[in-house]
Amino acid sequence: MEKSLLKPESIRAEYIEVEPNVRLHITDAGDGRPIVLIHGWPLSDEMYEYQYSTLINNNFRAIGITLRGFGKSDKPYGVYDYDVFAGDIKKVLSTLDINDAVLVGFSMGGSIAIRYISKYNGAHVSKLVLCGAAAPIWTQRKNFKYNLPKSAVDELIELNYKDRPQLLYNFAKIFSASETSLSKGVISWLNGIGLSASSYATSQSLIALRDTDLRPDLKRITIPTMIMHGKKDKICSFDLAEQMKQAILNSQLVSFEKGGHSIFLEERDKFNSELIKFANK
């Protein structure tokens, strides 16, 4: 039998254990400066399929982390909040001995990336990219008038336990600037990824999205930060991007005039180009 040309040490782990009996699925490919990608609710690291090849071909190491409860990662019962997710990311980056990384967070992943930078003082990371981030707060407060009322999220949580496929179907209809911005095939693919999450993680993450106020965390971010946001975003309104820009020192805002929430697919070429340009600075 012909021997493999790959040396054992060159085969990278697809799963990393972050605590006993909890393993996270990792995409780890390419060589060069690491770009670490955190997905949004209720997806997985697979959402970055059309970023991975571009990053690899531009001499970056692309590392996608699927959060616990989602995709191919383990799905334990327990606490699902930004602190737990941030701790899992810290464990992965420490295990892989990552330094000088660009941390990219989409939607809920953006919120988690903010908590990570705040909680761990930017360990392993030298730049931050927030894409359609659900921050500084995803729901309205007396002193924060932007985005969704809490009652809208309560309805999502209720529907999760009654008819989760319907929840994902409804979510897909507002995921982009219009219902025809993405092909039916892509929408079906995204729905499949969403269905691979656990019902428990889906609901618990909605609670974290609904209740977490990241305004104090934003003040702790001092590394160069790029905010990419769709002007037609129906899930995280463009107002949120403007609030983040005001609160984060040393930040820049790149708007996607035609894009909704799914700018990584709707305006893929611009998204990838801006990411690479920022990482190369």
C-alpha positions as CSV (number, residue, x, y, z in Angstrom):
1,M,0.0,0.0,0.0
2,E,1.3,3.4,-0.9
3,K,2.3,5.5,2.1
4,S,0.7,8.9,2.7
5,L,2.8,11.9,1.6
6,L,1.5,13.8,4.6
7,K,3.6,13.7,7.8
8,P,1.5,13.0,10.9
9,E,2.4,16.4,12.4
10,S,1.1,18.2,9.3
11,I,-2.4,16.9,9.8
12,R,-4.3,19.5,11.8
13,A,-6.9,18.6,14.4
14,E,-10.5,18.9,13.3
15,Y,-11.7,18.8,16.9
16,I,-10.3,20.5,20.0
17,E,-11.5,19.6,23.5
18,V,-12.2,22.8,25.5
19,E,-13.3,21.0,28.7
20,P,-14.0,17.4,29.6
21,N,-16.4,15.8,27.1
22,V,-16.8,19.1,25.1
23,R,-15.1,19.1,21.7
24,L,-15.4,21.9,19.2
25,H,-15.3,21.5,15.4
26,I,-12.4,23.5,13.8
27,T,-11.6,24.3,10.2
28,D,-7.9,25.0,10.1
29,A,-6.2,25.4,6.7
30,G,-3.6,27.5,5.0
31,D,-0.4,29.1,6.2
32,G,0.4,32.6,7.2
33,R,-1.1,35.2,9.5
34,P,-4.0,33.5,11.3
35,I,-7.5,34.8,10.7
36,V,-9.9,33.4,13.2
37,L,-13.6,33.3,12.2
38,I,-16.5,33.0,14.6
39,H,-19.9,32.3,13.1
40,G,-23.4,33.7,13.9
41,W,-26.6,32.3,15.3
42,P,-27.7,29.5,14.5
43,L,-25.0,28.6,12.0
44,S,-21.5,27.0,12.3
45,D,-18.0,27.6,10.9
46,E,-19.2,26.1,7.7
47,M,-20.9,29.5,6.9
48,Y,-17.4,30.8,5.9
49,E,-17.1,28.3,3.0
50,Y,-16.7,31.2,0.5
51,Q,-14.1,32.9,2.7
52,Y,-11.8,30.0,3.4
53,S,-10.5,29.4,-0.1
54,T,-9.9,33.1,-0.7
55,L,-8.0,33.5,2.5
56,I,-5.9,30.5,1.9
57,N,-5.0,31.6,-1.6
58,N,-4.0,35.0,-0.2
59,N,-1.5,33.4,2.2
60,F,-3.5,33.4,5.4
61,R,-4.2,30.6,7.9
62,A,-7.9,30.4,8.1
63,I,-9.3,29.0,11.4
64,G,-13.0,28.6,11.8
65,I,-14.4,27.7,15.3
66,T,-17.8,26.2,15.7
67,L,-19.3,27.2,19.1
68,R,-20.6,24.5,21.4
69,G,-24.1,23.5,20.7
70,F,-23.8,24.3,17.0
71,G,-22.8,22.5,13.8
72,K,-20.5,19.6,14.3
73,S,-19.4,20.7,17.8
74,D,-20.5,18.9,20.9
75,K,-23.9,20.0,22.3
76,P,-23.8,19.7,26.1
77,Y,-26.5,21.0,28.4
78,G,-25.3,23.8,30.6
79,V,-24.6,27.5,30.4
80,Y,-24.6,29.1,27.0
81,D,-23.5,32.8,27.3
82,Y,-20.9,35.0,25.9
83,D,-18.5,34.3,28.8
84,V,-18.6,30.5,28.1
85,F,-18.2,31.0,24.3
86,A,-15.3,33.4,24.9
87,G,-13.6,30.9,27.2
88,D,-13.9,28.2,24.6
89,I,-12.3,30.5,22.0
90,K,-9.5,31.2,24.4
91,K,-8.9,27.5,24.9
92,V,-8.8,26.8,21.2
93,L,-6.3,29.7,20.5
94,S,-4.1,28.6,23.4
95,T,-4.1,25.0,22.2
96,L,-3.2,26.0,18.7
97,D,-0.6,28.5,20.0
98,I,-2.0,31.3,17.9
99,N,-0.6,34.8,18.0
100,D,-1.1,38.1,16.1
101,A,-4.4,36.9,14.8
102,V,-7.2,38.8,13.2
103,L,-10.4,37.9,15.0
104,V,-13.6,38.0,12.9
105,G,-17.0,37.8,14.4
106,F,-20.3,37.7,12.5
107,S,-23.6,38.6,14.1
108,M,-23.7,36.8,17.5
109,G,-20.1,35.8,16.8
110,G,-19.3,39.6,16.7
111,S,-20.8,40.0,20.2
112,I,-18.8,37.0,21.4
113,A,-15.6,38.5,19.8
114,I,-16.2,41.7,21.7
115,R,-16.6,39.9,25.0
116,Y,-13.4,37.8,24.2
117,I,-11.3,41.0,23.6
118,S,-12.7,42.6,26.7
119,K,-12.4,39.5,29.0
120,Y,-9.0,38.4,27.9
121,N,-7.4,41.8,27.1
122,G,-7.0,40.8,23.4
123,A,-4.9,37.6,24.1
124,H,-3.6,36.0,20.9
125,V,-5.3,38.8,18.8
126,S,-4.0,42.0,17.3
127,K,-7.0,43.1,15.1
128,L,-10.8,42.8,15.3
129,V,-13.4,42.6,12.5
130,L,-17.1,42.9,13.4
131,C,-19.5,41.8,10.6
132,G,-23.2,42.6,11.1
133,A,-22.4,42.3,14.8
134,A,-25.3,42.0,17.3
135,A,-23.8,44.7,19.5
136,P,-23.6,46.8,21.6
137,I,-27.1,45.5,22.5
138,W,-29.3,43.4,20.3
139,T,-32.5,44.6,21.9
140,Q,-34.0,47.9,23.0
141,R,-33.6,49.5,26.5
142,K,-34.9,52.7,28.0
143,N,-31.6,54.3,27.2
144,F,-31.0,52.3,24.0
145,K,-33.7,52.8,21.3
146,Y,-32.1,50.7,18.5
147,N,-32.9,47.4,16.8
148,L,-35.5,44.8,18.2
149,P,-37.8,45.0,21.1
150,K,-37.3,42.2,23.7
151,S,-40.7,40.9,22.9
152,A,-39.7,40.0,19.4
153,V,-36.9,37.8,20.7
154,D,-39.3,36.2,23.2
155,E,-41.4,35.1,20.2
156,L,-38.4,33.6,18.6
157,I,-37.6,31.6,21.7
158,E,-41.2,30.4,21.9
159,L,-41.2,29.3,18.3
160,N,-38.0,27.5,18.7
161,Y,-39.7,25.1,21.1
162,K,-42.9,24.8,19.0
163,D,-41.5,24.6,15.4
164,R,-37.8,25.1,15.0
165,P,-37.8,24.5,11.2
166,Q,-40.3,27.3,10.9
167,L,-38.1,29.6,13.0
168,L,-35.2,29.0,10.6
169,Y,-37.5,29.5,7.6
170,N,-38.7,32.8,8.9
171,F,-35.1,33.8,9.8
172,A,-33.9,33.0,6.2
173,K,-36.6,35.4,4.8
174,I,-35.0,38.4,6.5
175,F,-31.4,37.2,6.4
176,S,-30.6,39.2,3.3
177,A,-31.6,42.5,1.8
178,S,-34.4,40.8,-0.1
179,E,-35.8,37.3,-0.3
180,T,-34.1,36.9,-3.7
181,S,-30.7,38.2,-2.7
182,L,-29.5,34.7,-2.2
183,S,-30.2,31.6,-4.4
184,K,-32.6,29.0,-3.2
185,G,-29.7,26.6,-3.0
186,V,-27.7,28.8,-0.7
187,I,-30.8,29.4,1.5
188,S,-31.4,25.7,1.7
189,W,-27.7,25.1,2.6
190,L,-27.9,27.7,5.4
191,N,-31.1,26.2,6.8
192,G,-29.4,22.8,6.9
193,I,-26.5,24.3,8.9
194,G,-29.1,25.9,11.3
195,L,-30.9,22.6,11.8
196,S,-27.7,21.0,12.9
197,A,-27.7,23.1,16.0
198,S,-29.3,21.8,19.2
199,S,-32.7,23.3,20.1
200,Y,-31.3,24.0,23.6
201,A,-28.3,26.0,22.3
202,T,-30.5,27.8,19.8
203,S,-32.8,29.1,22.6
204,Q,-30.1,29.7,25.2
205,S,-28.1,31.8,22.7
206,L,-31.2,33.8,21.9
207,I,-31.5,34.6,25.6
208,A,-27.8,35.8,25.6
209,L,-28.5,37.9,22.6
210,R,-31.6,39.4,24.1
211,D,-30.1,40.2,27.5
212,T,-26.4,41.0,27.2
213,D,-25.3,44.6,27.2
214,L,-21.8,45.0,25.7
215,R,-21.5,48.8,26.1
216,P,-18.9,48.4,28.9
217,D,-16.9,45.9,26.8
218,L,-16.6,48.2,23.9
219,K,-14.7,50.7,26.0
220,R,-12.0,48.1,26.6
221,I,-11.2,47.5,23.0
222,T,-8.0,49.3,22.0
223,I,-6.8,47.2,19.0
224,P,-7.5,48.3,15.4
225,T,-11.1,47.4,14.6
226,M,-13.0,47.2,11.3
227,I,-16.8,47.2,11.4
228,M,-18.5,45.8,8.3
229,H,-22.3,46.2,8.1
230,G,-25.1,46.1,5.5
231,K,-27.2,49.2,5.1
232,K,-30.3,47.0,4.6
233,D,-29.7,44.7,7.6
234,K,-33.0,43.6,9.1
235,I,-31.5,41.5,11.9
236,C,-28.9,43.9,13.2
237,S,-29.8,47.4,12.0
238,F,-27.2,49.7,10.6
239,D,-27.8,51.9,13.7
240,L,-25.9,49.3,15.7
241,A,-22.8,49.7,13.5
242,E,-22.8,53.5,14.1
243,Q,-23.1,52.9,17.8
244,M,-20.1,50.6,17.7
245,K,-18.1,53.0,15.6
246,Q,-18.7,55.8,18.2
247,A,-17.8,53.5,21.2
248,I,-14.7,51.7,19.9
249,L,-11.5,53.7,19.7
250,N,-9.4,53.2,16.6
251,S,-12.3,51.7,14.6
252,Q,-13.4,52.2,11.0
253,L,-16.8,51.5,9.5
254,V,-17.2,49.9,6.1
255,S,-20.8,50.1,4.9
256,F,-22.3,47.7,2.3
257,E,-24.9,49.7,0.5
258,K,-26.8,46.8,-1.1
259,G,-26.3,44.2,1.6
260,G,-28.6,42.9,4.3
261,H,-27.4,40.7,7.2
262,S,-25.6,38.2,5.0
263,I,-22.9,40.5,3.6
264,F,-20.4,37.6,3.5
265,L,-22.6,36.0,0.8
266,E,-24.5,38.9,-0.8
267,E,-21.4,41.1,-1.3
268,R,-18.8,38.3,-1.0
269,D,-16.1,39.9,-3.2
270,K,-16.2,43.2,-1.3
271,F,-16.4,41.4,2.0
272,N,-13.3,39.2,1.2
273,S,-11.4,42.1,-0.3
274,E,-12.0,44.4,2.7
275,L,-11.1,41.7,5.1
276,I,-7.8,40.9,3.3
277,K,-6.9,44.6,3.0
278,F,-7.5,45.2,6.7
279,A,-5.5,42.0,7.7
280,N,-2.6,43.1,5.5
281,K,-2.3,46.6,7.0
